[in-house]
């Protein structure tokens, strides 16, 4: 379930996604310029064994701006 989240001002957006067991988050601005790509497995010490639910090809992950 890929969802685009945005900050309150609407000028920074984030898309969390899975890439072969690696959970990642792509952060970009409203002009489409990539700001950073985070490897969430490294950030939170998770292994690559995270897989989607059988029959779903995307993980149920979301992001929020605090």
PDBQT receptor file of N, H, CA, C and O in Angstrom, charges set to zero:
ATOM      1  N   UNK A   1       0.847  -1.151   0.000  1.00  0.00    +0.000 N 
ATOM      2  CA  UNK A   1       0.000   0.000   0.000  1.00  0.00    +0.000 C 
ATOM      3  C   UNK A   1       0.903   1.227   0.000  1.00  0.00    +0.000 C 
ATOM      4  O   UNK A   1       1.362   1.663   1.056  1.00  0.00    +0.000 OA
ATOM      5  N   UNK A   2       1.154   1.772  -1.157  1.00  0.00    +0.000 N 
ATOM      6  H   UNK A   2       0.781   1.417  -2.014  1.00  0.00    +0.000 HD
ATOM      7  CA  UNK A   2       1.999   2.951  -1.264  1.00  0.00    +0.000 C 
ATOM      8  C   UNK A   2       1.136   4.196  -1.174  1.00  0.00    +0.000 C 
ATOM      9  O   UNK A   2       0.209   4.383  -1.962  1.00  0.00    +0.000 OA
ATOM     10  N   UNK A   3       1.444   5.029  -0.223  1.00  0.00    +0.000 N 
ATOM     11  H   UNK A   3       2.197   4.877   0.418  1.00  0.00    +0.000 HD
ATOM     12  CA  UNK A   3       0.738   6.287  -0.053  1.00  0.00    +0.000 C 
ATOM     13  C   UNK A   3       1.756   7.399   0.014  1.00  0.00    +0.000 C 
ATOM     14  O   UNK A   3       2.849   7.227   0.554  1.00  0.00    +0.000 OA
ATOM     15  N   UNK A   4       1.395   8.538  -0.535  1.00  0.00    +0.000 N 
ATOM     16  H   UNK A   4       0.507   8.679  -0.973  1.00  0.00    +0.000 HD
ATOM     17  CA  UNK A   4       2.251   9.710  -0.459  1.00  0.00    +0.000 C 
ATOM     18  C   UNK A   4       1.787  10.552   0.724  1.00  0.00    +0.000 C 
ATOM     19  O   UNK A   4       0.616  10.922   0.816  1.00  0.00    +0.000 OA
ATOM     20  N   UNK A   5       2.704  10.844   1.615  1.00  0.00    +0.000 N 
ATOM     21  H   UNK A   5       3.655  10.543   1.540  1.00  0.00    +0.000 HD
ATOM     22  CA  UNK A   5       2.416  11.701   2.760  1.00  0.00    +0.000 C 
ATOM     23  C   UNK A   5       3.087  13.044   2.521  1.00  0.00    +0.000 C 
ATOM     24  O   UNK A   5       4.135  13.105   1.878  1.00  0.00    +0.000 OA
ATOM     25  N   UNK A   6       2.503  14.113   3.026  1.00  0.00    +0.000 N 
ATOM     26  H   UNK A   6       1.652  14.064   3.549  1.00  0.00    +0.000 HD
ATOM     27  CA  UNK A   6       3.114  15.428   2.881  1.00  0.00    +0.000 C 
ATOM     28  C   UNK A   6       3.138  16.150   4.214  1.00  0.00    +0.000 C 
ATOM     29  O   UNK A   6       2.344  15.863   5.110  1.00  0.00    +0.000 OA
ATOM     30  N   UNK A   7       4.062  17.093   4.330  1.00  0.00    +0.000 N 
ATOM     31  H   UNK A   7       4.707  17.327   3.602  1.00  0.00    +0.000 HD
ATOM     32  CA  UNK A   7       4.111  17.882   5.553  1.00  0.00    +0.000 C 
ATOM     33  C   UNK A   7       2.968  18.890   5.554  1.00  0.00    +0.000 C 
ATOM     34  O   UNK A   7       2.239  19.012   4.569  1.00  0.00    +0.000 OA
ATOM     35  N   UNK A   8       2.813  19.608   6.654  1.00  0.00    +0.000 N 
ATOM     36  H   UNK A   8       3.405  19.509   7.454  1.00  0.00    +0.000 HD
ATOM     37  CA  UNK A   8       1.681  20.521   6.812  1.00  0.00    +0.000 C 
ATOM     38  C   UNK A   8       1.663  21.601   5.729  1.00  0.00    +0.000 C 
ATOM     39  O   UNK A   8       0.595  21.982   5.252  1.00  0.00    +0.000 OA
ATOM     40  N   UNK A   9       2.834  22.091   5.344  1.00  0.00    +0.000 N 
ATOM     41  H   UNK A   9       3.702  21.782   5.732  1.00  0.00    +0.000 HD
ATOM     42  CA  UNK A   9       2.922  23.144   4.326  1.00  0.00    +0.000 C 
ATOM     43  C   UNK A   9       2.713  22.602   2.914  1.00  0.00    +0.000 C 
ATOM     44  O   UNK A   9       2.426  23.364   1.991  1.00  0.00    +0.000 OA
ATOM     45  N   UNK A  10       2.856  21.290   2.745  1.00  0.00    +0.000 N 
ATOM     46  H   UNK A  10       3.089  20.671   3.495  1.00  0.00    +0.000 HD
ATOM     47  CA  UNK A  10       2.659  20.684   1.435  1.00  0.00    +0.000 C 
ATOM     48  C   UNK A  10       3.846  20.817   0.505  1.00  0.00    +0.000 C 
ATOM     49  O   UNK A  10       3.715  20.590  -0.698  1.00  0.00    +0.000 OA
ATOM     50  N   UNK A  11       5.018  21.185   1.047  1.00  0.00    +0.000 N 
ATOM     51  H   UNK A  11       5.123  21.369   2.024  1.00  0.00    +0.000 HD
ATOM     52  CA  UNK A  11       6.172  21.364   0.174  1.00  0.00    +0.000 C 
ATOM     53  C   UNK A  11       7.194  20.235   0.268  1.00  0.00    +0.000 C 
ATOM     54  O   UNK A  11       8.159  20.221  -0.496  1.00  0.00    +0.000 OA
ATOM     55  N   UNK A  12       7.004  19.292   1.183  1.00  0.00    +0.000 N 
ATOM     56  H   UNK A  12       6.219  19.303   1.803  1.00  0.00    +0.000 HD
ATOM     57  CA  UNK A  12       7.859  18.114   1.295  1.00  0.00    +0.000 C 
ATOM     58  C   UNK A  12       6.957  16.885   1.353  1.00  0.00    +0.000 C 
ATOM     59  O   UNK A  12       5.985  16.848   2.107  1.00  0.00    +0.000 OA
ATOM     60  N   UNK A  13       7.297  15.872   0.538  1.00  0.00    +0.000 N 
ATOM     61  H   UNK A  13       8.087  15.902  -0.075  1.00  0.00    +0.000 HD
ATOM     62  CA  UNK A  13       6.485  14.667   0.456  1.00  0.00    +0.000 C 
ATOM     63  C   UNK A  13       7.354  13.440   0.712  1.00  0.00    +0.000 C 
ATOM     64  O   UNK A  13       8.574  13.493   0.562  1.00  0.00    +0.000 OA
ATOM     65  N   UNK A  14       6.716  12.332   1.100  1.00  0.00    +0.000 N 
ATOM     66  H   UNK A  14       5.724  12.289   1.222  1.00  0.00    +0.000 HD
ATOM     67  CA  UNK A  14       7.437  11.099   1.404  1.00  0.00    +0.000 C 
ATOM     68  C   UNK A  14       6.641   9.897   0.906  1.00  0.00    +0.000 C 
ATOM     69  O   UNK A  14       5.425   9.822   1.087  1.00  0.00    +0.000 OA
ATOM     70  N   UNK A  15       7.349   8.959   0.277  1.00  0.00    +0.000 N 
ATOM     71  H   UNK A  15       8.336   9.021   0.130  1.00  0.00    +0.000 HD
ATOM     72  CA  UNK A  15       6.743   7.702  -0.163  1.00  0.00    +0.000 C 
ATOM     73  C   UNK A  15       7.544   6.552   0.458  1.00  0.00    +0.000 C 
ATOM     74  O   UNK A  15       8.687   6.327   0.061  1.00  0.00    +0.000 OA
ATOM     75  N   UNK A  16       6.974   5.822   1.421  1.00  0.00    +0.000 N 
ATOM     76  H   UNK A  16       6.046   6.006   1.743  1.00  0.00    +0.000 HD
ATOM     77  CA  UNK A  16       7.642   4.636   1.943  1.00  0.00    +0.000 C 
ATOM     78  C   UNK A  16       7.343   3.454   1.017  1.00  0.00    +0.000 C 
ATOM     79  O   UNK A  16       6.234   3.331   0.498  1.00  0.00    +0.000 OA
ATOM     80  N   UNK A  17       8.350   2.577   0.813  1.00  0.00    +0.000 N 
ATOM     81  H   UNK A  17       9.252   2.677   1.234  1.00  0.00    +0.000 HD
ATOM     82  CA  UNK A  17       8.148   1.428  -0.067  1.00  0.00    +0.000 C 
ATOM     83  C   UNK A  17       9.107   0.308   0.305  1.00  0.00    +0.000 C 
ATOM     84  O   UNK A  17      10.043   0.512   1.078  1.00  0.00    +0.000 OA
ATOM     85  N   UNK A  18       8.871  -0.869  -0.245  1.00  0.00    +0.000 N 
ATOM     86  H   UNK A  18       8.111  -1.035  -0.873  1.00  0.00    +0.000 HD
ATOM     87  CA  UNK A  18       9.723  -2.030  -0.006  1.00  0.00    +0.000 C 
ATOM     88  C   UNK A  18      10.489  -2.359  -1.272  1.00  0.00    +0.000 C 
ATOM     89  O   UNK A  18       9.936  -2.318  -2.371  1.00  0.00    +0.000 OA
ATOM     90  N   UNK A  19      11.769  -2.689  -1.117  1.00  0.00    +0.000 N 
ATOM     91  H   UNK A  19      12.218  -2.723  -0.224  1.00  0.00    +0.000 HD
ATOM     92  CA  UNK A  19      12.623  -3.062  -2.236  1.00  0.00    +0.000 C 
ATOM     93  C   UNK A  19      13.346  -4.351  -1.872  1.00  0.00    +0.000 C 
ATOM     94  O   UNK A  19      14.439  -4.320  -1.306  1.00  0.00    +0.000 OA
ATOM     95  N   UNK A  20      12.722  -5.496  -2.203  1.00  0.00    +0.000 N 
ATOM     96  H   UNK A  20      11.834  -5.520  -2.662  1.00  0.00    +0.000 HD
ATOM     97  CA  UNK A  20      13.310  -6.816  -1.945  1.00  0.00    +0.000 C 
ATOM     98  C   UNK A  20      13.713  -6.982  -0.473  1.00  0.00    +0.000 C 
ATOM     99  O   UNK A  20      14.843  -7.368  -0.173  1.00  0.00    +0.000 OA
ATOM    100  N   UNK A  21      12.791  -6.690   0.427  1.00  0.00    +0.000 N 
ATOM    101  H   UNK A  21      11.874  -6.376   0.183  1.00  0.00    +0.000 HD
ATOM    102  CA  UNK A  21      13.047  -6.858   1.853  1.00  0.00    +0.000 C 
ATOM    103  C   UNK A  21      13.602  -5.634   2.543  1.00  0.00    +0.000 C 
ATOM    104  O   UNK A  21      13.639  -5.580   3.772  1.00  0.00    +0.000 OA
ATOM    105  N   UNK A  22      14.035  -4.652   1.775  1.00  0.00    +0.000 N 
ATOM    106  H   UNK A  22      14.005  -4.696   0.776  1.00  0.00    +0.000 HD
ATOM    107  CA  UNK A  22      14.514  -3.400   2.359  1.00  0.00    +0.000 C 
ATOM    108  C   UNK A  22      13.370  -2.397   2.375  1.00  0.00    +0.000 C 
ATOM    109  O   UNK A  22      12.789  -2.087   1.335  1.00  0.00    +0.000 OA
ATOM    110  N   UNK A  23      13.052  -1.894   3.557  1.00  0.00    +0.000 N 
ATOM    111  H   UNK A  23      13.524  -2.145   4.402  1.00  0.00    +0.000 HD
ATOM    112  CA  UNK A  23      12.067  -0.831   3.652  1.00  0.00    +0.000 C 
ATOM    113  C   UNK A  23      12.790   0.488   3.449  1.00  0.00    +0.000 C 
ATOM    114  O   UNK A  23      13.796   0.765   4.103  1.00  0.00    +0.000 OA
ATOM    115  N   UNK A  24      12.277   1.288   2.550  1.00  0.00    +0.000 N 
ATOM    116  H   UNK A  24      11.460   1.063   2.019  1.00  0.00    +0.000 HD
ATOM    117  CA  UNK A  24      12.903   2.561   2.214  1.00  0.00    +0.000 C 
ATOM    118  C   UNK A  24      11.852   3.666   2.216  1.00  0.00    +0.000 C 
ATOM    119  O   UNK A  24      10.656   3.396   2.114  1.00  0.00    +0.000 OA
ATOM    120  N   UNK A  25      12.301   4.892   2.330  1.00  0.00    +0.000 N 
ATOM    121  H   UNK A  25      13.273   5.111   2.413  1.00  0.00    +0.000 HD
ATOM    122  CA  UNK A  25      11.417   6.049   2.243  1.00  0.00    +0.000 C 
ATOM    123  C   UNK A  25      12.092   7.086   1.354  1.00  0.00    +0.000 C 
ATOM    124  O   UNK A  25      13.227   7.491   1.605  1.00  0.00    +0.000 OA
ATOM    125  N   UNK A  26      11.392   7.503   0.329  1.00  0.00    +0.000 N 
ATOM    126  H   UNK A  26      10.470   7.173   0.125  1.00  0.00    +0.000 HD
ATOM    127  CA  UNK A  26      11.886   8.517  -0.588  1.00  0.00    +0.000 C 
ATOM    128  C   UNK A  26      11.247   9.846  -0.210  1.00  0.00    +0.000 C 
ATOM    129  O   UNK A  26      10.022   9.963  -0.181  1.00  0.00    +0.000 OA
ATOM    130  N   UNK A  27      12.071  10.844   0.078  1.00  0.00    +0.000 N 
ATOM    131  H   UNK A  27      13.066  10.748   0.054  1.00  0.00    +0.000 HD
ATOM    132  CA  UNK A  27      11.589  12.161   0.475  1.00  0.00    +0.000 C 
ATOM    133  C   UNK A  27      11.954  13.142  -0.642  1.00  0.00    +0.000 C 
ATOM    134  O   UNK A  27      13.103  13.211  -1.079  1.00  0.00    +0.000 OA
ATOM    135  N   UNK A  28      10.951  13.893  -1.089  1.00  0.00    +0.000 N 
ATOM    136  H   UNK A  28      10.018  13.837  -0.733  1.00  0.00    +0.000 HD
ATOM    137  CA  UNK A  28      11.181  14.839  -2.177  1.00  0.00    +0.000 C 
ATOM    138  C   UNK A  28      10.333  16.085  -1.964  1.00  0.00    +0.000 C 
ATOM    139  O   UNK A  28       9.405  16.090  -1.155  1.00  0.00    +0.000 OA
ATOM    140  N   UNK A  29      10.664  17.142  -2.702  1.00  0.00    +0.000 N 
ATOM    141  H   UNK A  29      11.418  17.138  -3.359  1.00  0.00    +0.000 HD
ATOM    142  CA  UNK A  29       9.902  18.382  -2.547  1.00  0.00    +0.000 C 
ATOM    143  C   UNK A  29       8.800  18.450  -3.596  1.00  0.00    +0.000 C 
ATOM    144  O   UNK A  29       8.693  17.566  -4.445  1.00  0.00    +0.000 OA
ATOM    145  N   UNK A  30       7.985  19.494  -3.539  1.00  0.00    +0.000 N 
ATOM    146  H   UNK A  30       8.073  20.212  -2.849  1.00  0.00    +0.000 HD
ATOM    147  CA  UNK A  30       6.844  19.588  -4.443  1.00  0.00    +0.000 C 
ATOM    148  C   UNK A  30       7.252  19.947  -5.871  1.00  0.00    +0.000 C 
ATOM    149  O   UNK A  30       6.394  20.029  -6.750  1.00  0.00    +0.000 OA
ATOM    150  N   UNK A  31       8.539  20.162  -6.115  1.00  0.00    +0.000 N 
ATOM    151  H   UNK A  31       9.236  20.095  -5.401  1.00  0.00    +0.000 HD
ATOM    152  CA  UNK A  31       9.046  20.364  -7.477  1.00  0.00    +0.000 C 
ATOM    153  C   UNK A  31       9.550  19.055  -8.082  1.00  0.00    +0.000 C 
ATOM    154  O   UNK A  31       9.986  19.025  -9.233  1.00  0.00    +0.000 OA
ATOM    155  N   UNK A  32       9.488  17.964  -7.293  1.00  0.00    +0.000 N 
ATOM    156  H   UNK A  32       9.134  17.989  -6.359  1.00  0.00    +0.000 HD
ATOM    157  CA  UNK A  32       9.928  16.656  -7.760  1.00  0.00    +0.000 C 
ATOM    158  C   UNK A  32      11.397  16.369  -7.540  1.00  0.00    +0.000 C 
ATOM    159  O   UNK A  32      11.906  15.357  -8.021  1.00  0.00    +0.000 OA
ATOM    160  N   UNK A  33      12.090  17.239  -6.822  1.00  0.00    +0.000 N 
ATOM    161  H   UNK A  33      11.677  18.062  -6.432  1.00  0.00    +0.000 HD
ATOM    162  CA  UNK A  33      13.517  17.035  -6.547  1.00  0.00    +0.000 C 
ATOM    163  C   UNK A  33      13.680  16.128  -5.336  1.00  0.00    +0.000 C 
ATOM    164  O   UNK A  33      13.108  16.380  -4.276  1.00  0.00    +0.000 OA
ATOM    165  N   UNK A  34      14.476  15.057  -5.507  1.00  0.00    +0.000 N 
ATOM    166  H   UNK A  34      14.941  14.852  -6.368  1.00  0.00    +0.000 HD
ATOM    167  CA  UNK A  34      14.710  14.129  -4.400  1.00  0.00    +0.000 C 
ATOM    168  C   UNK A  34      15.575  14.799  -3.344  1.00  0.00    +0.000 C 
ATOM    169  O   UNK A  34      16.635  15.341  -3.656  1.00  0.00    +0.000 OA
ATOM    170  N   UNK A  35      15.124  14.763  -2.097  1.00  0.00    +0.000 N 
ATOM    171  H   UNK A  35      14.263  14.323  -1.843  1.00  0.00    +0.000 HD
ATOM    172  CA  UNK A  35      15.876  15.339  -0.984  1.00  0.00    +0.000 C 
ATOM    173  C   UNK A  35      16.738  14.285  -0.300  1.00  0.00    +0.000 C 
ATOM    174  O   UNK A  35      17.902  14.536   0.012  1.00  0.00    +0.000 OA
ATOM    175  N   UNK A  36      16.166  13.104  -0.068  1.00  0.00    +0.000 N 
ATOM    176  H   UNK A  36      15.220  12.900  -0.322  1.00  0.00    +0.000 HD
ATOM    177  CA  UNK A  36      16.903  12.011   0.578  1.00  0.00    +0.000 C 
ATOM    178  C   UNK A  36      16.146  10.707   0.346  1.00  0.00    +0.000 C 
ATOM    179  O   UNK A  36      14.925  10.700   0.191  1.00  0.00    +0.000 OA
ATOM    180  N   UNK A  37      16.893   9.607   0.326  1.00  0.00    +0.000 N 
ATOM    181  H   UNK A  37      17.885   9.613   0.453  1.00  0.00    +0.000 HD
ATOM    182  CA  UNK A  37      16.276   8.280   0.314  1.00  0.00    +0.000 C 
ATOM    183  C   UNK A  37      16.795   7.543   1.546  1.00  0.00    +0.000 C 
ATOM    184  O   UNK A  37      17.993   7.291   1.672  1.00  0.00    +0.000 OA
ATOM    185  N   UNK A  38      15.888   7.206   2.443  1.00  0.00    +0.000 N 
ATOM    186  H   UNK A  38      14.914   7.410   2.340  1.00  0.00    +0.000 HD
ATOM    187  CA  UNK A  38      16.259   6.567   3.698  1.00  0.00    +0.000 C 
ATOM    188  C   UNK A  38      16.145   5.053   3.596  1.00  0.00    +0.000 C 
ATOM    189  O   UNK A  38      15.157   4.536   3.074  1.00  0.00    +0.000 OA
ATOM    190  N   UNK A  39      17.153   4.342   4.094  1.00  0.00    +0.000 N 
ATOM    191  H   UNK A  39      17.955   4.762   4.518  1.00  0.00    +0.000 HD
ATOM    192  CA  UNK A  39      17.094   2.888   4.227  1.00  0.00    +0.000 C 
ATOM    193  C   UNK A  39      16.623   2.620   5.656  1.00  0.00    +0.000 C 
ATOM    194  O   UNK A  39      17.416   2.687   6.595  1.00  0.00    +0.000 OA
ATOM    195  N   UNK A  40      15.339   2.318   5.820  1.00  0.00    +0.000 N 
ATOM    196  H   UNK A  40      14.694   2.264   5.057  1.00  0.00    +0.000 HD
ATOM    197  CA  UNK A  40      14.756   2.168   7.147  1.00  0.00    +0.000 C 
ATOM    198  C   UNK A  40      15.262   0.926   7.870  1.00  0.00    +0.000 C 
ATOM    199  O   UNK A  40      15.274   0.898   9.101  1.00  0.00    +0.000 OA
ATOM    200  N   UNK A  41      15.681  -0.104   7.133  1.00  0.00    +0.000 N 
ATOM    201  H   UNK A  41      15.671  -0.081   6.134  1.00  0.00    +0.000 HD
ATOM    202  CA  UNK A  41      16.251  -1.284   7.778  1.00  0.00    +0.000 C 
ATOM    203  C   UNK A  41      17.509  -0.901   8.560  1.00  0.00    +0.000 C 
ATOM    204  O   UNK A  41      17.697  -1.338   9.696  1.00  0.00    +0.000 OA
ATOM    205  N   UNK A  42      18.357  -0.095   7.955  1.00  0.00    +0.000 N 
ATOM    206  H   UNK A  42      18.204   0.260   7.032  1.00  0.00    +0.000 HD
ATOM    207  CA  UNK A  42      19.580   0.346   8.620  1.00  0.00    +0.000 C 
ATOM    208  C   UNK A  42      19.259   1.292   9.773  1.00  0.00    +0.000 C 
ATOM    209  O   UNK A  42      19.827   1.170  10.858  1.00  0.00    +0.000 OA
ATOM    210  N   UNK A  43      18.350   2.233   9.536  1.00  0.00    +0.000 N 
ATOM    211  H   UNK A  43      17.889   2.333   8.655  1.00  0.00    +0.000 HD
ATOM    212  CA  UNK A  43      18.003   3.216  10.561  1.00  0.00    +0.000 C 
ATOM    213  C   UNK A  43      17.447   2.569  11.829  1.00  0.00    +0.000 C 
ATOM    214  O   UNK A  43      17.731   3.024  12.937  1.00  0.00    +0.000 OA
ATOM    215  N   UNK A  44      16.651   1.500  11.665  1.00  0.00    +0.000 N 
ATOM    216  H   UNK A  44      16.420   1.130  10.765  1.00  0.00    +0.000 HD
ATOM    217  CA  UNK A  44      15.979   0.885  12.811  1.00  0.00    +0.000 C 
ATOM    218  C   UNK A  44      16.497  -0.505  13.158  1.00  0.00    +0.000 C 
ATOM    219  O   UNK A  44      15.926  -1.172  14.021  1.00  0.00    +0.000 OA
ATOM    220  N   UNK A  45      17.577  -0.962  12.498  1.00  0.00    +0.000 N 
ATOM    221  H   UNK A  45      18.041  -0.420  11.797  1.00  0.00    +0.000 HD
ATOM    222  CA  UNK A  45      18.198  -2.242  12.821  1.00  0.00    +0.000 C 
ATOM    223  C   UNK A  45      17.336  -3.451  12.483  1.00  0.00    +0.000 C 
ATOM    224  O   UNK A  45      17.339  -4.436  13.221  1.00  0.00    +0.000 OA
ATOM    225  N   UNK A  46      16.606  -3.391  11.389  1.00  0.00    +0.000 N 
ATOM    226  H   UNK A  46      16.604  -2.591  10.789  1.00  0.00    +0.000 HD
ATOM    227  CA  UNK A  46      15.755  -4.514  10.973  1.00  0.00    +0.000 C 
ATOM    228  C   UNK A  46      16.475  -5.366   9.933  1.00  0.00    +0.000 C 
ATOM    229  O   UNK A  46      17.317  -4.867   9.187  1.00  0.00    +0.000 OA
ATOM    230  N   UNK A  47      16.138  -6.659   9.889  1.00  0.00    +0.000 N 
ATOM    231  H   UNK A  47      15.453  -7.064  10.495  1.00  0.00    +0.000 HD
ATOM    232  CA  UNK A  47      16.728  -7.522   8.874  1.00  0.00    +0.000 C 
ATOM    233  C   UNK A  47      15.936  -7.421   7.563  1.00  0.00    +0.000 C 
ATOM    234  O   UNK A  47      14.925  -6.724   7.488  1.00  0.00    +0.000 OA
ATOM    235  N   UNK A  48      16.419  -8.136   6.527  1.00  0.00    +0.000 N 
ATOM    236  H   UNK A  48      17.241  -8.702   6.588  1.00  0.00    +0.000 HD
ATOM    237  CA  UNK A  48      15.782  -8.089   5.207  1.00  0.00    +0.000 C 
ATOM    238  C   UNK A  48      14.631  -9.068   5.071  1.00  0.00    +0.000 C 
ATOM    239  O   UNK A  48      14.086  -9.222   3.978  1.00  0.00    +0.000 OA
ATOM    240  N   UNK A  49      14.251  -9.726   6.142  1.00  0.00    +0.000 N 
ATOM    241  H   UNK A  49      14.694  -9.600   7.029  1.00  0.00    +0.000 HD
ATOM    242  CA  UNK A  49      13.239 -10.772   6.048  1.00  0.00    +0.000 C 
ATOM    243  C   UNK A  49      11.814 -10.243   6.090  1.00  0.00    +0.000 C 
ATOM    244  O   UNK A  49      10.861 -11.023   6.098  1.00  0.00    +0.000 OA
ATOM    245  N   UNK A  50      11.661  -8.927   6.118  1.00  0.00    +0.000 N 
ATOM    246  H   UNK A  50      12.435  -8.293   6.112  1.00  0.00    +0.000 HD
ATOM    247  CA  UNK A  50      10.316  -8.344   6.090  1.00  0.00    +0.000 C 
ATOM    248  C   UNK A  50       9.725  -8.532   4.701  1.00  0.00    +0.000 C 
ATOM    249  O   UNK A  50      10.276  -8.042   3.715  1.00  0.00    +0.000 OA
ATOM    250  N   UNK A  51       8.618  -9.232   4.621  1.00  0.00    +0.000 N 
ATOM    251  H   UNK A  51       8.169  -9.630   5.421  1.00  0.00    +0.000 HD
ATOM    252  CA  UNK A  51       7.982  -9.458   3.334  1.00  0.00    +0.000 C 
ATOM    253  C   UNK A  51       6.511  -9.058   3.429  1.00  0.00    +0.000 C 
ATOM    254  O   UNK A  51       5.926  -9.074   4.512  1.00  0.00    +0.000 OA
ATOM    255  N   UNK A  52       5.923  -8.702   2.299  1.00  0.00    +0.000 N 
ATOM    256  H   UNK A  52       6.399  -8.689   1.419  1.00  0.00    +0.000 HD
ATOM    257  CA  UNK A  52       4.503  -8.355   2.323  1.00  0.00    +0.000 C 
ATOM    258  C   UNK A  52       3.638  -9.563   2.660  1.00  0.00    +0.000 C 
ATOM    259  O   UNK A  52       4.108 -10.700   2.622  1.00  0.00    +0.000 OA
ATOM    260  N   UNK A  53       2.402  -9.322   2.983  1.00  0.00    +0.000 N 
ATOM    261  H   UNK A  53       2.019  -8.399   3.014  1.00  0.00    +0.000 HD
ATOM    262  CA  UNK A  53       1.432 -10.381   3.228  1.00  0.00    +0.000 C 
ATOM    263  C   UNK A  53       1.219 -11.153   1.933  1.00  0.00    +0.000 C 
ATOM    264  O   UNK A  53       1.205 -10.556   0.856  1.00  0.00    +0.000 OA
ATOM    265  N   UNK A  54       1.055 -12.460   2.018  1.00  0.00    +0.000 N 
ATOM    266  H   UNK A  54       1.066 -12.945   2.892  1.00  0.00    +0.000 HD
ATOM    267  CA  UNK A  54       0.862 -13.295   0.842  1.00  0.00    +0.000 C 
ATOM    268  C   UNK A  54      -0.253 -12.727  -0.032  1.00  0.00    +0.000 C 
ATOM    269  O   UNK A  54      -1.368 -12.506   0.439  1.00  0.00    +0.000 OA
ATOM    270  N   UNK A  55       0.052 -12.496  -1.286  1.00  0.00    +0.000 N 
ATOM    271  H   UNK A  55       0.958 -12.675  -1.669  1.00  0.00    +0.000 HD
ATOM    272  CA  UNK A  55      -0.917 -11.940  -2.219  1.00  0.00    +0.000 C 
ATOM    273  C   UNK A  55      -0.841 -10.429  -2.358  1.00  0.00    +0.000 C 
ATOM    274  O   UNK A  55      -1.403  -9.869  -3.299  1.00  0.00    +0.000 OA
ATOM    275  N   UNK A  56      -0.156  -9.763  -1.440  1.00  0.00    +0.000 N 
ATOM    276  H   UNK A  56       0.300 -10.218  -0.676  1.00  0.00    +0.000 HD
ATOM    277  CA  UNK A  56       0.054  -8.319  -1.531  1.00  0.00    +0.000 C 
ATOM    278  C   UNK A  56       1.519  -8.069  -1.860  1.00  0.00    +0.000 C 
ATOM    279  O   UNK A  56       2.408  -8.634  -1.224  1.00  0.00    +0.000 OA
ATOM    280  N   UNK A  57       1.763  -7.242  -2.830  1.00  0.00    +0.000 N 
ATOM    281  H   UNK A  57       1.041  -6.782  -3.347  1.00  0.00    +0.000 HD
ATOM    282  CA  UNK A  57       3.141  -7.033  -3.263  1.00  0.00    +0.000 C 
ATOM    283  C   UNK A  57       3.797  -5.827  -2.606  1.00  0.00    +0.000 C 
ATOM    284  O   UNK A  57       4.997  -5.610  -2.776  1.00  0.00    +0.000 OA
ATOM    285  N   UNK A  58       3.043  -5.051  -1.872  1.00  0.00    +0.000 N 
ATOM    286  H   UNK A  58       2.068  -5.227  -1.734  1.00  0.00    +0.000 HD
ATOM    287  CA  UNK A  58       3.585  -3.906  -1.166  1.00  0.00    +0.000 C 
ATOM    288  C   UNK A  58       3.308  -4.050   0.319  1.00  0.00    +0.000 C 
ATOM    289  O   UNK A  58       2.251  -4.543   0.710  1.00  0.00    +0.000 OA
ATOM    290  N   UNK A  59       4.251  -3.622   1.149  1.00  0.00    +0.000 N 
ATOM    291  H   UNK A  59       5.110  -3.221   0.831  1.00  0.00    +0.000 HD
ATOM    292  CA  UNK A  59       4.019  -3.722   2.598  1.00  0.00    +0.000 C 
ATOM    293  C   UNK A  59       3.015  -2.686   3.062  1.00  0.00    +0.000 C 
ATOM    294  O   UNK A  59       2.802  -1.671   2.399  1.00  0.00    +0.000 OA
ATOM    295  N   UNK A  60       2.409  -2.942   4.190  1.00  0.00    +0.000 N 
ATOM    296  H   UNK A  60       2.582  -3.766   4.729  1.00  0.00    +0.000 HD
ATOM    297  CA  UNK A  60       1.504  -1.974   4.793  1.00  0.00    +0.000 C 
ATOM    298  C   UNK A  60       2.346  -1.073   5.668  1.00  0.00    +0.000 C 
ATOM    299  O   UNK A  60       2.519  -1.321   6.862  1.00  0.00    +0.000 OA
ATOM    300  N   UNK A  61       2.866  -0.025   5.058  1.00  0.00    +0.000 N 
ATOM    301  H   UNK A  61       2.725   0.176   4.089  1.00  0.00    +0.000 HD
ATOM    302  CA  UNK A  61       3.734   0.921   5.750  1.00  0.00    +0.000 C 
ATOM    303  C   UNK A  61       3.283   2.327   5.377  1.00  0.00    +0.000 C 
ATOM    304  O   UNK A  61       2.821   2.576   4.263  1.00  0.00    +0.000 OA
ATOM    305  N   UNK A  62       3.425   3.216   6.308  1.00  0.00    +0.000 N 
ATOM    306  H   UNK A  62       3.801   3.014   7.212  1.00  0.00    +0.000 HD
ATOM    307  CA  UNK A  62       3.073   4.603   6.053  1.00  0.00    +0.000 C 
ATOM    308  C   UNK A  62       4.103   5.505   6.727  1.00  0.00    +0.000 C 
ATOM    309  O   UNK A  62       4.939   5.035   7.499  1.00  0.00    +0.000 OA
ATOM    310  N   UNK A  63       4.039   6.767   6.439  1.00  0.00    +0.000 N 
ATOM    311  H   UNK A  63       3.359   7.148   5.812  1.00  0.00    +0.000 HD
ATOM    312  CA  UNK A  63       4.955   7.740   7.012  1.00  0.00    +0.000 C 
ATOM    313  C   UNK A  63       4.140   8.909   7.535  1.00  0.00    +0.000 C 
ATOM    314  O   UNK A  63       2.998   9.118   7.127  1.00  0.00    +0.000 OA
ATOM    315  N   UNK A  64       4.738   9.669   8.442  1.00  0.00    +0.000 N 
ATOM    316  H   UNK A  64       5.666   9.499   8.774  1.00  0.00    +0.000 HD
ATOM    317  CA  UNK A  64       4.088  10.901   8.891  1.00  0.00    +0.000 C 
ATOM    318  C   UNK A  64       5.164  11.910   9.239  1.00  0.00    +0.000 C 
ATOM    319  O   UNK A  64       6.267  11.547   9.648  1.00  0.00    +0.000 OA
ATOM    320  N   UNK A  65       4.834  13.167   9.074  1.00  0.00    +0.000 N 
ATOM    321  H   UNK A  65       3.938  13.461   8.741  1.00  0.00    +0.000 HD
ATOM    322  CA  UNK A  65       5.738  14.244   9.426  1.00  0.00    +0.000 C 
ATOM    323  C   UNK A  65       5.355  14.752  10.812  1.00  0.00    +0.000 C 
ATOM    324  O   UNK A  65       4.186  15.012  11.094  1.00  0.00    +0.000 OA
ATOM    325  N   UNK A  66       6.354  14.884  11.661  1.00  0.00    +0.000 N 
ATOM    326  H   UNK A  66       7.304  14.673  11.431  1.00  0.00    +0.000 HD
ATOM    327  CA  UNK A  66       6.113  15.354  13.036  1.00  0.00    +0.000 C 
ATOM    328  C   UNK A  66       6.805  16.693  13.211  1.00  0.00    +0.000 C 
ATOM    329  O   UNK A  66       6.742  17.284  14.288  1.00  0.00    +0.000 OA
TER     330      UNK A  66
